[in-house]
Amino acid sequence: MLRQSTQQRLLQKLSPQQIQLMKLLQIPTANLEERIKEELEENPALESELDGGSLENNNDDTYDLDDKSSDLEDGEPGEEVDLTDDASEKVDLDDFLRREDDDGGGDYGDDYYGGGDNERMVTPARVETNFHDHILDQLGMLELDERRHKIAEQIIGSMDEDGYLRREVTSIVDDLAFGQNVSTTPEEIAALIKEIQKFDPPGICAWTLQECLLLQIKRMPNSKPARDAAAVIDKYYEEFIKKHYDKIQRHLNLNDEDFKNVIGIIIKLNPKPGAPFAVVNKAESYVIPDFFVFNNNGILELSLNSKNAPELRVSEGYKEMITAYDRSEKKNKQQKEAVLFIKQKLDSARWFIDAIKQRQHTLLHTMQAIMAFQNEFFTTGDESTLKPMILKDIAALTSLDVSTVSRVANSKYVQTEYGTYKLKYFFSEALQTESGEEVSTREVKNILNEFITAENKRKPLSDDQLTDMLTEKGYNIARRTVAKYREQLNIPVARLRKEL
């Protein structure tokens, strides 16, 4: 028998405005400008200083629309937006609607935007030859018929940007059969792969790193060191990558000097032959700081990158349309739908501007807390003065949620007099010394790095030896923790750090 009952539940849901703010918090300054451009393109009711003219005389009320809008159902005027008296004379809603209908949904042409007969400026685009184009240019040297040319193009297209062939021969056969209606065999493809492997740069179209290195050695002049290097890669590859040099040297019957020359040949080979042709986005190689910290006679001054504070406002033209509708005595269904659309865009613009301002406030508030916590570092620049600090510490100082602090700290940079640092750099866990003092794990990592840098590369220090050395300095730390810190510093184990 079915029973009906009533239950009360308390649920926490994020509003669209909160979700928008969380997404904006995660965006670094380098990408914020692009995000604002996207919003300006999607929302015609939002204007920037460049699009809408100077904002010098506008105060914060420029974008604060009254929530009490027009009653669109009954057609009765609501509370008007604070505009000039002649607003209705400036904008004709019917004319706006007619223009939209006549010109295909709002495409008003160049004259409407002031373009007129002005010549459109076109920025020339730089043309770069990528890796695949470079290989395709060499394909003409093989004098292939049309069918085999398509097969060779498919093989080249199956290589990644590093120059490696990442698809199996049988998969390439299927791709040609189903995609280009070309019938072939694995033997024919293997023969064409051998031909493509003769192209420049040496080492391309290999399946593995071992094959890539062998292809490069075979292109070298025939000499004993080159033959020995080929033998090392061909027969003793596993021992080579594990740096079991003694075993290899013994099997090849080489003295120290000859073996050193052989290893010198191998380490000069290119493990990624296609990498030099990769198109590098130079914009990504530059770090745009989100904050600037200045030391003014011992007083720290914080400023936000000006790109984080764009001048945005709600379009006056759209607000005037609302006022014109309110004052109009004649209202039809088409006008009501248009005004409803306009109001949605106005609300969206206001929410976006509020989110940008809230983002600025949250960024500054969080950075001020980090400066207060790590005041000694920002004053002196001495990394040893960095205190143990976790996200929870800053969340407690700012009364923000830990997830919010994490979003602020992620992908953000601060420029100081001592260099530019990622905000994540200032966060580290605590480690207790024998004297009971708490130190940052960053300090332990720096000391560990110093030990490894100064070690004898012929006899690298093991994790056990590093643990003993840290213990002698007063850091009570386990061997597995030393191994974890070493991995975080991207330092390999002792055996792989060994040099001849």
N, C-alpha and C positions, 0 to 999 in steps of 0.2 A: 504494500500500500504506500502510495506516494505521500510524503509529508512536506508541507511548506513551512519554511522558517525564515526569519529575518536576522541577518548578521551585520554587525558593524565592523568595518576594517579601516585602518589608517594606512594610507598609501602615500608615498612620497614620489612625486613625478616632477621632472624638470620641464619648465615652460620653454617654448621656442626661443624666447629672449635669453634665458639662462644657457641654453645649448649654444646659441650664437656667441655669447660671451666666452664660454669655455673654449670654443674653437678659435676665437680671436686671441685668447691668452696664449695659446700654443704657438701661434705664428710669430716667427722672429721678424725683426725689422726689415730684413732683406726681402721678405715675401709679403709684408703688410701692404706695400704700395700696390702690388699686383692684385691683392684681395680687394682693395678699395676700388681699383679700376673695374674689376668684375661687378662690384655692387653698383657702381655708377652706370655701367652699361645695362644692367638688368633693371634698374629702378630710375626712370626719368624724373622722379620727384626729388631725387638726391642730387645735389650740386656740389662741386668743389670750388675753391676760390678761382681757379683758372677758368672753369666753365661758367660760373655764375657771376663773375666780376669780383671786385674788391669787397672784403668783409670788414673793413676797418671800423665802420660805425655800427656794426651789429654786435649786440650783446648776447648773453646766453639764451635770451628769450627768442632768438631768431628761429630756433628749431623746435621750441616747445609749443606744440599744438594743443589746443583745448580738447580734452577727451569728449566733451559734449558736442557731438556732431549733429548734422541735420537729420531730421526724421524722414528717411527716404521713402518710407511706406505711405505715410499720410500726406507727404508733400508740404508739411508745415515747416517754416523756417526755424532752425535751431539757433543756439548761441553762436554768433558770428566770430570768425577769426579776426584778430585785431589787425585790420588793414586800413588803407586810406579810403575815403568816401567814394572816390571815383573808380574803385576797383572794378565795378561791374561794367564801366565804360571801356576799360582797357581790354577785357577779355569777353568774347562772345562765345558761349558754350555751343550754340547751334553751329556757328562757323567752325569751331573745333571739330564737331562731329561730322559736318559735311566734308571738311578737308580730309578727315580720316577715311570716309567712305569713298571719296572720289579718287584718292591717290593710293588705294590699295593698303589700307590698314596702317596709316600713319607714316608712310614714306613720302615726305613732303618735297624731296628734291633738293638740289644744291642751293637754289635761290632762297628757300625758306630758312636755311641755316646760315645764310650770308655768304655762300660759296660763289654763286653767280658765275661769271666768266673767268674767275681766278684760276690760274693754272694749278692743277693738283701736283703737290710736291711728292716725289717718290724717292725713298731712301734706297740707295743701291745695296744689294745684299751680297755679302762675300761668299764666293763659291770655293768650297774645299773638296779635295779628292779624298774619299774615305777608303778604307781598306778593301772593300769588295770592288769598288770601281777600279782601284789599282790592279787587282788581279784580273778583272774582266778585260782591261786594256791589253794585257799580255796574252789573252786567249787567242787573239788573231794570229799569233805566231804558229799555232798548231795546225792551221789549214784544215779545219774540220768541216764536214758537210753539215747541213742544217740540223739533222736529227742529232748527231753527236754534239753539235754546238749547244743544243738545248740541254743535253745530258750534262755537259760540262758546266753550264750555267747553274743547273740545279745543285751540282756538287759544291760549287763556289758559294751559292746561297745558303748551303747547309753549314758553312763554317761560321764560327762565332767571331767576335771582334778581336779576340786574341790570336786568331789564325788556326784554331783547332777544329777538326771535323767532329761534330757532335751527334750525327745521326748514323745509324747502322746502314750498311750497304743494302740490306733487304728493305729497309724503310725508304731509302732513296728510290729503289725500284718501284715501290708502291706509290710514292709521291708522283713519279713520272707517269705511271700508268693511269692513276685516277685524276691527277691534276692537269696533265698536259697531253694525255692520250698517246704517250710515247712508250713503246715496248722496248725493254732492254734486259740485260742479264747482269748478275753480280760480277761476272768475269770482265765484262765490258766496262763497268763502272770502276772496278779495281785498276784496270789498265789506264783509264783516264786520270784516276787519282795519282798514279805514279808520274804521269806527265805534268800534272798541276804542281806536284811537289818540287818540280824543277824550276818553278817560277821564283821570282824575288818577292819578298825577302826569304832567305833560306829558313827552312823549318816549318813552313806552312802546310796545311792540309794533313797534319799528323793526328793520329788518334790519341796518343798519350804524350806526356812530357818526355819519356824515354825515347820514343821515336822522333820527337821534335829535335832533341839534342843530337841524336845520331845523324839526322838529315843535315844538320848544320856542320857537323864534323866532316862528313863525306864531301862537302863543298870546299874544304880546306886543302891546301897543297899537301901532297903525299909525303909525310915525314914520320920519323919514328915517334916523336911525342904525340902527333895526331893519331897514329895507329894505336898507341897505348891508351890515349883518351877514349877512342872508340871502343877498345876492349873493356875499359872500366865501365862505360855506360851499357855496353851490350851484355857482358858476362857478370859484372859485379855491381849491378845497379842498386840492389837492395843494400849491399854493404856500403856503397857510396853515400846514399841518402841517410844512412845511420852513422856515417862517419867512422866506420871500422877501417881506418886507413892502414893500420898495421897488417891486417889480413890481406888487403888488396896489394900492398907493397910487397908482401912476401910471395904472393902467387905470381905477380908479374916480374919478380926478381929485379926490382928497381932500387937504386940507391936514393938517399934522401933528396938530393938535388934534382935528379930526373923525375922523381915522383912529384916534387913540388911544381915542376914545370908542367906536368900532365894535369894536375889539379888547377893550375893557373889557366890552362886552355879551357877547361870545363866551366869554371866559374865566370868566364867572359862570354859564354854563350847566352843567347836571349831566350828565356823560358816563355816569353809571350811575343812572338814575331810580329803579330798584327797590332800590338799596342802603340807603336809610334804613329800609326795612321788614325788613331782614335781622335775624334773631334772633342777637344776639351772646352767646356764652358768656362771661360775665364771669369765670368761673374761669380761662379761658385768658389773660385780660388781666393776671393777677397772676403775678409771678415768685416761685416758692418756692425759696429758695437751698438747695443741697445741703450747703454748707459755710459755716462762720463763722470768720473770721480776726480776732483781736484783737491789738492792739499793747500789750503790758503792759510799759511802760518800756523799749522797745527789744527786748523778747523776744516773738516772734510765737507766739501760741497758736491752735491749730487744733481745731475741734470739728465733729462731724458732726451734721447735722439729726436731731433725735430721731426723726423719722418714718422714718429709715433704719434704726433699731434697734428694731423692734417686739418685744414680749415674746411669743414663741411657744413652745409646748411640745407634746409628744405627749400625747394623751388618756390619762389614767390608766385610764378605764373600758375602753378597748380593750386596754391592757396587762394588765389584770386578767382579761380574757377569755382571753388566751393562757395565763396562769398557771392559770386554772380548768380549761382544757382539758388542760394538762400533768398536773394532779393528778387528773383524772377517770380512773377505771378503765374506764368505759364510753364507747367512742368509736365513732361510726357515720360513714357516708360523708357525711351532711349536715353533721355537725359539722366534719369535716375540710375540706370545701369552704368553710365559713364562716370557719374559722381561717386558711385559706390567703388568703382575701380580706382578712381583718383584718391579716395580716402584710404583705401588699402595701401596704395603706394606711399601716401603721406605718413601713415602709421609705420610702415616698414622703414622709411627713411629716418623717422624719429628714433625708432628702436636701434637702428644701426649706429646713429650718432651717439646715442646714450651708451651703447656697448663700447664704442671707441673711447669715450671719456672714462668709462669704468675701467677699461683696460689700462689706460694711462695711470689712473689712481692706484690700481692693484700692483702694477709694475713698480711704481715709485715706493709704495708702502712696503713691498717685499724687499726691495733693494736697500731701503733704509735700515730694515731689520738686520740684513746680512752685514751691512757696514758697521752697525752697532755691535754685532756679535764678534766680528773680525776686525775691530777698530785698530788694533795694533799692527796688523798686516797692512791695511790701507794707509797707515801713517808712516810705517818704516819700509814696507816692501820686503821684509824678511819672511821667507816662507816657513821658517822654523817656528814663527809665532802663531801660525794658524792653529786655532783651537778645534777640538773635535766638535763637529756640528752635523746634525741630521735634519731632515725635513721637518720632523716633529718640533724641533727647537724653534725654527722660524715660524711655524704654524702657531705656536704658543705666543710668540711675541706679536704677531700680526692679527691674531684671532681669526685666521683664515683656516680653511680645511687643508689637510695635508696634500690632497690631490690638487688643490688650487696652487699651492706653493710648488708642487712638482711641475705643473704646467708652465709656471713662470720661469722656473730654473732651467727648463728644457730648451736647448738651442738658443739661449740668450747669452750675450757677451757684454762685458764691462771693460771699458778702457780706463786704465789708471796711468799714473806717471811711471810705473814700473813695467808696463806691458798690458796687453789685452788678454783677458782671461774668460773662460767659459764659466758661467755661474755654478755649474756642477763641480768645478774645481775646488770650491770653498767648502763642499760637503764631504765629510769623512767620518768614519766611526772612531770610537775611543779605544785605546789600548792602555792597560795599566802596567806601569813599570814595577820593579822590585821595591822601590821606595814608596809605592802607593800612589804615585802621581799619574794622572791621566794625560796621555799624549795622543796626537792625531796619528792614525794609521798612515797618513801621507808622509809623516816624518820617518816612520819605519821603512817605507818604500824607498824614500830618498837615500837612506843609509844603505839599504840592500842594493840599490842601484850603484852606489859608490863602491861597495865591495866587489861587485861583479865587473865594473869598469876597470878596477885596478888589479884584477886577478891575472895570473900567468895563463895566457891563452893556450899554452901547451899542456897545462895541467889545471883545467878550470875547477872552481870550487863546487863541491856537491851541495845539495840542500842540507845535509847533516852538518857540514862544515860551516855553512852560512848561519845555521841555527845556533851553533856554538859561538860564533863571532858576535851575533846579536845578543846572546845571553851574557857574554862578557861585558857588553856595553850597558847592561841593565834592563834589556827588553826581554821579558819572560814570554817567549813565543814558541809554539809547537812547530815541528818540522812541516806538517801538512799546511800550516798557515803560511810558512815561508814559501812553500810551493805555490800556494794560491796567489800570494802577492807577486811572485815572480811571473806567473802566467798573466796577471793583470798588467804587468809592465811589458808584456810581449817579449819576454826573455826565455829562450829555450833551455832545456836541461843541460847539464854540464857536458855530456857526451857530444851534443850538437853544437856546443860553443867551442869545441876544441879546434885549434888551428895548427898548421904545420910550422 
